[in-house]
Amino acid sequence: MRVVITGATGIIGTALTEYCILHDVSVVAVVRPESRKVARLPSGNQRLEIVECDLQQIERLPSLVSGTADVFFHLGWGGHGIANRHEVCLQSLDISHTLKAVLAANALGCTRFVGAGSQAEYGRLTRPATPDLPVKPENAYGIAKFAAGRMSALLSRQVGITHTWARIFSVYGPNDSHDGMIVYAIRKLLQGEAPALTRCEQVWDYLYCSDAARALFLLGLHGKDQAIYNVGSGVARPLLDYVRILRDAIDPSLPLGIGEREYGENQVMYLCADIETLRRDTGFEPQVPFEEGIRRTIEWCRAQQDWSTHH
C-alpha cells in the first residue's frame, strides 16, 4: 500500500507519516519547497519519498511523484494558524487547492481521497457534534473548510474516487503549533512563569496526535464514500482540568494566570465530537489519555533547543 500525504510536516501529517511507515505502508510526503520542518520526518527510510511541491502548484504533483498511489490524504492548508482564520481571500484559495488535490489524486491512480475538515465548520456548539448537525461556521476558515469539503466531494464523485471528509477537533502533541494554548502554557511554565489564561470555563475535547493519525489512516481504509466523520476523543472536560494536569506534570507549585486574559470574540465555550460513526465504521478508539499525551508533549517541548523563540 502507498499513500500520499500533503501537509506532511504538520502535527497530524508527521504523526500519520510515522504511523504508516510503522505499519509497512509507503508514504509520499508532500512538503513546501525548502521547508525547515522536513527535518521532522524520518530520514533515510526506504518507505518514505519526500516531494517538494507548494499547494499553489499542487496540480504539478503527479509529474513529481514516481509511480502511483492508493490513498490521498489532503492535510495541507495554506491559511492555517489563528492569525489567518479571518482572512477571507487567503482562506478561499484553499478551496481551489483542495479541488486540485482531488484531480492530482485521480491522476496518481488513487481510489480514495481523505480530506481534513475542521470543527470550525460547526461554529459554536452546545452539545456533542454529530456529522449530520447543521453547520454554522463563523469565520473564513470554517466556511472555507466546509466549502472545500462539499465541493471536493462533488468532484470526487465526478472523477470516480471515494471521498471521505474528516472534521478534526482539537489535536495536541509533538509538532503542535506555537500559537496554540497547549504549547504556550508549556512554554511559560517551563520558564517558571504563569501563563496568562482565560477563566478556562470552556468544556473541550482534546485528542493526541497519534490517535488522530490512526483515525485518519482507518478512514483511508474503511471510510464510506461521501461520508463525513468527526475526529476527536469523544470526551469533553473543563479546560481548567487540562491546564492543571499540564501544570502538575511540570511542577505542581507553579502559578497559573487564570482569568488574566479575556475571552475572544465569538469564543467557543463547548467543543465535543460525537465519534460514534467513526467507531462504527472503522473500529477506532482513542488510546492515549491526556495525562500521558501531555507528558510526551512536554518532553518534546523540552527537547526543542529553539522552541522558546517561536512564539
N, C-alpha and C positions, 0 to 999 in steps of 0.2 A: 504494500500500500504506500502511496505517495501523496502528500498534501502540500498545498501552497498556503502560506500564512502572510498576509500583509499586516503591517503594524507589528512586526515580529520582535521589535526591541522594547515594546511597552510592557507593562506589568503582566498583562494576561498573555501577550504574544510570547514573551520569554518562557513563561510557565508552560504554555501549550507546546512550544518547541521542545522543551526538556521532556515533557510527558510523552510526546510522540517518539522521540529518539529512544527513550527508556523502554518503549513498547515496540521497538523494531519497525517503526514507521519512518520512512524517509520524508524529509522536510525541505521545501524550497522556501527560504526565509527572505521576504521582500523587505528591503531596508532603504532608507533615504541615502542618496549618494553622500559619501564622506561622513556618515553618521558616527559620532564617537560612541554611541550606545551599542554599536555592533559588538563591542567587547563583552557585552552581557551574554552573548550566545556562545555555546560550546565551540571551542576552536579545534580544528583538525579532526572533526568527526566525519566519517565517511558517509553517514546518513544525512548530513546537512549540506545543502547548497545555498550559499548566500548570494542573492541577486540584488544589485543596486538599481532601484527604479523609483522615481518620485511618483506620488499619487497623481500629480498633474499630467503624467505621461504613462499612466497605467495601461493604456492601450498598446504600448510597446512591449509589455511584459512577455507575451507568447514568443516573441523573437529573441528574448534574452534567456529563456529557460530551455534547458536541454531535455527533450523528450516530453512526455505527457504526465498528467496527474489525475487523481481520483476525486479529491475533495478540495474545495477552495474556501479557506477561512478568511473572510474580509474583516479584519480588525482595525485597519488603518483609517485614520480620520484626521484631516488636516487641521480642522478648527477645534482641537482638543484643548483642555485647560479651562479653569474657572474664568480667566480674564476674557476668553473668546466666546463665552456662551451666548452673549447678546449681539455678536457681530453677524448681522443678517447676511450680508454679501459673502462673507467668508464661509459661513455655515452652508449656504446654498450651493457652493462649489462641490461640497462633499456628496451631494445628491448625484451629481454628474459622475463623480469619481466612482461611486458605488455601482452605477449602471455600466460604466466602462469595465469595472471589475467583473461583472457578470459576463460580459462579452469576452473578456480575457479568459475567464474560467471555461467558457464554452470552447474557445479556440485551443485551449490546452487539453481538451478531452475530458474535463471534469464532469461528473454526473451529478455532483451535489455542490450547492453553494450555501454556506452558513454565514450570515451577516450579523454583525454586532450592533444591536439596538441599545436602548437605554431606558432606565426607569424614568428619565426626564420626559419620555413620551406620554406618561400618565398625568403629569402635573402633580398637584397636591392631592394626597390620599388621606382617607380617614379610616380605611380598612385594608386588609391584605389585597394586593392587586392580582386579579386573575387575568389571564391573557385576553379574555373577551371583554374586559372592563373598558367602557368608552374612554378614549384618550382626551386629555385637555392640556397639552403642553403649553407652558407659559413663557418659554424663552426660545430663541432662534435655534439653539442646539437641539432641544426636544422636538421642535417642529421639523427640523431637517432630518433628524433620525427617523421620525415617523414617515416622512415623505420618501426617504431613501428605502425604508423597509417595504412600503407598499409598492413603489414603482419598480424596485428590483424584483419583487415577487411577480409582477406582471411580465417583466422582461424575461425572467427565468422560465416562466410558463411558455412564452413565445418561442424561446430557443430550445426548450425541452430539457431543462435542468431542474432537479429537485431543489426547492428553495425553503430554507429554514431560517427564521429570524429570532435571535436570542436577545431579549431585553435584559440587559445586565444591570444588577443593582450595585451596591457599594462593595467594591473589591479592594482588599488591602494586602500588603505583604512586601517582600523584597522587590525593588524597582518601582515602588509606588511613586506617584507624583509628589514633588516637594511643595506644592501649593495646597495639598490636602491636609485635613485636620490631624490625621494619624501621624504622619511624618513631622509635621510642625510641632505637635505636642512632644514627640520623642526627642526631637532636636533640642527643644528648650529644656526638657527635663535632664537630658544627658549633660547639658551645660550647667545644671544646678539652678535653673531659672523656672519661674512659674509661667506656664503658657497662658496667654490671655484668651479665655474661652467665653462662650455664651453661658447662659444658665444651664445648658446641657439637659433641657427637658425633652428634647426630641427623642422619639422612640424609633430605633434604627435597626436595619438588617445589614450585617457585615458578613462577607464571605471571603475566606482566604484564597489567595491567587491560585494555588494548586488545585483547589476544589473547583474554582471557576474554569480552569483549563480542562479538567476532567469532564465537567458538564458539557463544554463545547465539543470536546472530542466525541463524547457519546452522542451528541446531536448530529455530528458528522457521520456517525454510523447508523443511528436509529431515528433521527428526527423526521417527522412526517412532512410531506410536501405541502407547501403553502401554509405551514403552521407557525404560530408564534409561541415561544416559551419564555418564561421568566427564569433567570439565573440568579439565585440568591440562596441564603441559608434557610429561608422559610421561617425564621425565628426573629422576633424583634425585641430589643431590650432598651431601656433608657440609656441615652448617650452617656449620662453620668456614670453608669455601671462600667461601660467600656473604658472611660477615661481613668477611673480609679484602678481598674485591673492593669491598665497600661502603666500608670504611675507606680503602683505597687511592685510591678515586675522590674522597675529600675531602682526605686528607693521609696519605701512607704512614708518616709519622713518628709519628702519634698512637698512644697505647697502647690496648690492648683488655683489658677486665677479664674475661678468660677464666677460668671456674671460680669467680667471685665469687658466683654465685647457684646455689643447689641446684635440682635438677630438681623439678618439681612432682609431686604425687601422680598416679599413673596417666599419667606422662609418655609421650607417643607418641614413640618413637625412630626409627620408619621410616614414611615417608609418600611414596608414589609412585602416580600414577594410570596405569592402563593405558587408553590413549585409542584403541585400535585400532578399536572400534566407532564412535567419533566420527569418526575418519579415514575409515573405510569408507563411512559413511552421508552425510557432509557434505563430505568433502574437506579438512577442517580440518588446518592445520599451524601450530604456533607460529611467529611471525615475529620477535619481539623478544627477543634474547638478554639474559640477566640483566645483563651489563655495560652494555648500552645502557639497559635499563629502569631500572636503579638510578641512572644518571646523570640521567635525566628526573625520577625521584622526588626526588633531592637538589635539583635545580633548583626543583621545586615547593615543597619544604620551605624553601628559602632565600627564596622569594617570599612566604611566609606571615608577615605582619608580627606576628601574634599567636600563631604556632604553638607557641612555647615555653611558653605559658601553658595549653595544652590538656591536657598530660599529667598 
